[in-house]
Amino acid sequence: MDEMSMVRRLLAEPPPDPHVVAQGRERLFGSPTGAAPVTRPLRRAAPRSALALGVTSAAAAAAMAVTTLVPGVGTSSGGQGPATTERSARTVLLAAAARAESAPTTGTYWHLRTMSATNSPQRFGHGGNRYTLERLWVHEEWAMRNGQAWSGDRNWVRPATPADQAAWRRDGAPNTWCMGETDTQPPKPNCLRTAPGTAFLTKDYFPFEVSEGLQLTFRQLRRLPANPGALRAWLVADARRHLDRSAGAAVVDQNVAAELADLLVYLPVPPGVRAAAYRALADMPHVTSIGPTRDELGRAGVGIEIAEGRGWIAVPGDPVRCRGEYRCHRAAPASNITRTLIIDPGTSHVLADETTIGKSAYSDTLILGTGWTNEKPHKPALP
């Protein structure tokens, strides 16, 4: 039986009820009118930078990254996992690689659209009506082959839980919270708003960060090796250049696996390079399958877990002092870090990128769209 036949069997389950999907979208994105639904919120997120691979970055919307510094052993289930699980992961990744090779490359812009959320670090409201706000944002990128690039963000907030919503209503249901000024020139009010929030579009020429200390232009990304062995060797050499000399093979492998995963999600590499990244990841240690699953939007895929060991996480500093939400960070030690990609092997698309620390969710980024398009850059719309 070939890989695609096996994947079809893995995913051979009925699609979710359309009403369930609609409820999921409402739970995630809220109402365009700004009303906060009394439902379970999106898993708390501190998403990886869309322009960074396994390193801390302060990109405008995808603000925080996980950096693995200390080696760990085993997977989230406490071990290497049964051989059948490993073969399932390999089957899924190889099937996705075959699909990735034939991905379309026509269009003026490479485009990425993601959705993430995080809880505010401080409480709002007055007196006994104190509440936490959940910050949501859509981040989009457009890049042309000549190196021109655009970055767009839309940010908004809503009460994080039903209890927070009740306190928010008792506080008068405000739709704007201002916390001083930014450190830009000229200074601007630093405010949070309910949907539709605020949207920005910035034109720039930026290199793409492949690892800490290594930034590549669009053209250089297109020249990465399309052979899985050569791509892995290239990433190993880069990791050894930028890691401490005392780092062992386990640390190098963890960094390489994280960078391979990010190549699949965030960077405009050619179809052959994405296919090579899938094939190289299939041969990495501590990569297992959790089987068929669905993302927060109800989209069906297969979960692939990457055990990233123990390390440090980057968490935001004070939002007023740090010019907006995520302009400075502090390091905090973390227990076992596990990254899960939800992959649709039939299309090779990564649907969601989740990170857990121990048994708690740390980040959850939904990939709403990626690929080539003729759609011109614009301020992101609400989902």
C-alpha positions in Angstrom: 0.0 0.0 0.0 1.4 3.4 -1.0 1.7 6.4 1.4 -1.4 8.2 0.1 -3.6 5.2 0.4 -2.5 4.8 4.0 -3.1 8.5 4.7 -6.6 8.2 3.1 -7.3 5.4 5.6 -6.0 7.5 8.5 -8.4 10.3 7.5 -11.3 8.1 6.6 -13.9 9.8 8.9 -16.9 12.0 8.1 -16.3 15.7 8.0 -17.5 17.8 10.9 -21.1 19.1 10.9 -21.2 22.6 9.2 -22.9 24.0 12.3 -20.0 22.7 14.5 -17.5 24.4 12.2 -19.5 27.6 12.3 -19.5 27.5 16.1 -15.8 26.9 16.1 -15.2 29.9 14.0 -17.4 32.0 16.3 -15.5 30.7 19.3 -12.2 31.5 17.8 -12.8 34.8 16.1 -15.8 36.3 17.9 -18.3 38.6 16.3 -17.4 41.3 13.8 -19.5 43.6 16.0 -17.1 43.2 18.8 -19.4 41.0 21.0 -17.4 38.4 22.9 -18.9 34.9 22.8 -19.5 33.1 26.1 -17.6 30.0 25.0 -14.2 28.3 25.5 -11.5 30.6 24.2 -8.7 29.7 21.8 -5.9 28.0 23.5 -3.5 30.5 25.0 -0.9 31.5 22.5 2.5 32.9 22.4 3.2 32.2 18.7 6.4 31.7 16.9 7.6 34.5 14.7 6.5 34.1 11.2 10.0 35.1 10.1 12.0 33.1 12.6 13.0 29.5 12.9 13.4 28.3 16.4 14.8 31.6 17.8 13.3 34.5 19.8 12.1 37.3 17.6 9.9 40.4 18.0 8.1 40.3 14.6 5.0 42.5 14.7 2.3 39.9 15.0 3.9 36.5 15.6 5.7 37.8 18.6 7.3 35.1 20.7 9.4 32.1 19.8 10.5 28.9 21.6 14.3 28.5 21.8 15.5 25.0 22.8 18.7 25.3 24.8 18.9 22.2 26.9 18.6 18.7 25.5 15.7 16.5 26.6 14.9 12.8 26.1 11.8 11.1 24.8 8.4 12.4 23.5 5.4 13.9 25.1 4.2 10.4 26.0 7.4 9.8 27.9 9.3 7.6 25.4 10.3 7.1 21.8 6.9 5.6 21.1 5.9 2.3 19.4 7.3 1.5 16.1 3.9 1.6 14.5 3.5 5.3 15.6 6.9 6.2 14.1 6.0 4.5 10.8 2.7 6.5 10.8 4.7 9.7 11.2 7.0 8.8 8.4 4.1 7.8 6.2 2.3 11.1 6.8 5.5 13.2 6.2 6.5 11.3 3.0 2.9 11.6 1.7 3.0 15.4 2.4 6.4 15.6 0.7 5.0 14.0 -2.5 2.2 16.6 -2.6 4.5 19.5 -1.8 6.6 18.8 -4.9 3.7 19.7 -7.1 2.6 22.8 -5.3 1.8 25.7 -7.6 4.3 28.5 -8.0 2.5 30.9 -10.2 1.6 34.3 -8.8 3.1 37.7 -8.1 3.4 37.3 -4.3 4.2 34.6 -1.9 1.6 35.0 0.8 1.2 33.8 4.4 -1.9 34.5 6.7 -1.9 33.3 10.3 -4.2 33.7 13.3 -3.0 33.7 16.9 -4.1 34.7 20.4 -2.6 35.4 23.8 -3.9 36.5 27.2 -2.9 40.0 28.4 -0.4 39.9 31.2 -2.4 42.5 33.2 -5.9 42.8 34.5 -8.4 45.5 33.4 -11.5 47.0 34.9 -12.3 48.7 38.1 -13.1 47.7 41.7 -14.5 44.2 41.8 -15.0 44.1 38.1 -11.5 43.0 37.1 -11.0 40.9 34.0 -8.4 39.5 31.6 -8.5 40.3 27.9 -7.6 37.8 25.2 -5.6 39.5 22.4 -6.2 38.1 18.9 -4.4 39.0 15.8 -4.1 38.1 12.1 -0.7 38.4 10.6 -0.1 38.5 6.8 3.0 38.6 4.7 3.6 39.2 1.0 6.9 38.8 -0.7 7.9 39.3 -4.3 10.7 37.5 -6.1 12.7 40.8 -6.3 12.8 41.1 -2.5 10.1 43.6 -1.9 7.9 42.6 1.0 4.9 43.7 3.0 3.8 42.9 6.5 0.2 43.4 7.7 -1.4 43.0 11.1 -4.8 43.3 12.6 -5.1 43.2 16.4 -8.2 43.2 18.7 -9.2 41.9 22.1 -12.1 40.4 23.9 -12.7 39.1 27.4 -10.8 35.8 27.8 -13.4 33.7 29.6 -17.1 33.8 30.4 -16.3 35.1 33.9 -14.1 37.8 32.4 -17.0 38.7 30.0 -19.4 39.1 32.9 -17.0 41.4 34.7 -16.4 43.3 31.5 -20.1 43.9 31.1 -20.4 45.0 34.8 -17.6 47.4 34.1 -19.7 49.1 31.3 -18.5 46.9 28.4 -15.7 49.4 27.2 -14.4 48.9 23.7 -11.0 50.7 24.1 -8.2 50.5 26.7 -5.3 52.9 26.5 -2.1 52.4 28.4 0.2 55.4 27.8 2.1 56.1 24.6 4.5 54.2 22.4 8.2 55.2 22.1 7.8 55.9 18.4 8.5 59.3 16.9 6.0 60.9 17.2 4.5 59.0 20.1 1.1 57.4 19.6 -1.5 56.2 22.0 -0.9 52.6 23.0 -4.4 51.2 23.0 -6.3 47.9 22.8 -9.6 47.7 21.0 -12.4 45.2 20.5 -13.1 44.0 17.0 -12.4 45.1 14.3 -9.5 46.5 16.3 -6.7 48.2 14.4 -4.9 47.2 11.2 -1.6 48.1 9.7 0.3 47.4 6.5 4.1 48.1 6.2 6.2 47.9 3.1 9.8 46.9 3.6 12.6 44.9 2.3 13.4 42.2 4.8 15.6 39.1 5.0 14.1 36.0 6.4 15.5 34.7 9.6 16.5 31.0 9.3 18.2 30.8 12.6 19.7 33.0 15.3 22.4 34.9 13.5 21.4 33.8 10.0 19.2 35.8 7.7 18.6 35.0 4.1 17.1 37.0 1.3 14.3 35.7 -0.8 16.7 34.7 -3.5 19.0 32.9 -1.1 16.0 30.9 0.3 15.3 29.7 -3.2 18.7 28.2 -3.4 18.5 26.0 -0.3 19.2 22.3 -1.0 16.3 20.3 -2.4 17.9 17.0 -1.3 16.8 16.0 2.2 20.2 14.8 3.2 21.9 17.9 1.9 19.3 20.2 3.5 19.7 18.5 6.9 23.5 18.7 6.6 23.2 22.4 5.8 21.1 23.0 8.8 23.4 21.0 11.0 26.3 23.0 9.9 24.4 26.2 10.6 23.3 25.0 14.0 26.9 24.2 15.0 28.0 27.7 13.9 25.5 29.4 16.2 25.1 27.1 19.2 27.5 26.9 22.1 30.5 24.6 21.3 29.5 22.4 24.2 26.1 21.6 22.6 25.8 17.9 21.9 24.2 16.0 19.1 20.8 16.0 20.8 20.7 19.8 21.0 21.7 20.1 17.3 19.0 17.6 16.3 16.4 19.6 18.3 17.4 22.8 16.5 17.4 21.2 13.1 14.0 19.6 13.6 12.5 23.0 14.7 14.0 24.7 11.7 12.8 22.0 9.3 9.3 22.4 10.8 9.4 26.2 10.3 10.5 25.7 6.7 7.3 23.9 6.2 5.2 26.6 7.6 6.6 30.1 7.5 9.2 30.7 4.8 8.8 31.1 1.0 11.0 28.1 -0.1 10.5 26.3 -3.5 8.3 23.2 -3.6 11.4 21.0 -3.9 12.9 22.4 -0.7 9.6 22.0 1.2 9.4 18.4 0.0 13.0 17.9 1.2 12.1 19.4 4.6 9.3 16.9 5.0 11.6 14.0 4.0 14.4 15.1 6.3 11.9 15.6 9.2 10.7 12.0 8.6 14.2 10.8 9.5 14.7 12.9 12.6 14.6 11.4 16.1 11.7 12.0 18.5 9.2 12.7 15.7 6.0 10.8 16.2 2.3 10.7 15.0 -0.7 11.2 17.3 -3.0 10.2 14.5 -6.0 11.9 12.9 -7.0 15.1 14.6 -8.6 18.5 13.9 -7.5 22.0 14.4 -9.5 24.7 16.2 -11.4 25.4 13.0 -12.4 21.7 12.6 -10.0 21.1 9.7 -8.9 17.5 9.5 -5.3 16.5 9.5 -2.8 14.3 11.2 -0.9 15.5 14.3 2.9 15.2 14.1 4.7 15.7 17.4 8.3 16.9 17.6 9.9 16.6 21.1 12.1 19.7 21.5 13.4 18.8 25.0 13.9 21.2 27.8 14.7 24.8 27.3 13.8 28.4 27.8 10.8 30.4 26.6 10.6 34.1 25.8 7.8 35.9 27.5 6.7 39.5 27.1 7.8 42.3 29.4 5.6 45.2 30.5 3.4 46.2 27.5 3.5 50.0 28.3 7.2 50.2 28.9 8.0 47.9 26.0 6.2 49.9 23.3 3.1 47.9 22.6 2.5 44.2 23.3 5.8 42.4 22.5 8.8 44.7 22.1 10.9 43.2 24.8 11.1 39.8 26.5 12.5 38.0 29.5 13.6 34.4 29.6 11.8 31.9 31.7 12.9 28.2 32.2 10.5 25.6 30.7 10.0 21.9 31.2 9.7 19.5 28.3 8.7 21.4 25.1 6.7 19.6 22.5 5.7 21.0 19.1 2.8 19.6 17.2 2.1 20.3 13.5 -1.4 19.4 12.3 -0.7 18.5 8.6 -3.1 17.8 5.8 -1.1 15.1 3.9 -3.4 15.3 0.9 -2.4 19.0 0.2 0.9 19.2 2.2 -0.5 22.2 4.0 0.3 22.7 7.7 -3.0 23.7 9.3 -1.8 24.5 12.8 1.4 24.9 14.8 1.0 24.2 18.5 3.5 24.2 21.3 3.0 22.7 24.8 5.3 23.0 27.8 4.8 20.0 30.0 1.1 19.4 29.9 0.1 23.0 29.4 -0.6 24.7 26.0 1.9 27.5 25.3 1.2 28.5 21.8 -1.3 27.8 19.0 -1.0 29.4 15.6 -3.6 28.7 12.9 -2.3 28.8 9.4 -5.2 30.4 7.5 -3.5 30.4 4.1 -0.1 30.1 2.5 1.1 30.0 -1.1 1.4 32.1 -4.2 -1.2 34.7 -5.1 -1.9 37.7 -7.3 -3.8 39.4 -4.6 -2.1 42.7 -3.8 -0.9 43.5 -0.2 -3.6 45.1 1.9 -4.5 45.6 5.6 -5.6 42.2 6.9 -9.4 41.7 7.2 -11.1 39.9 10.1 -11.3 36.2 9.5 
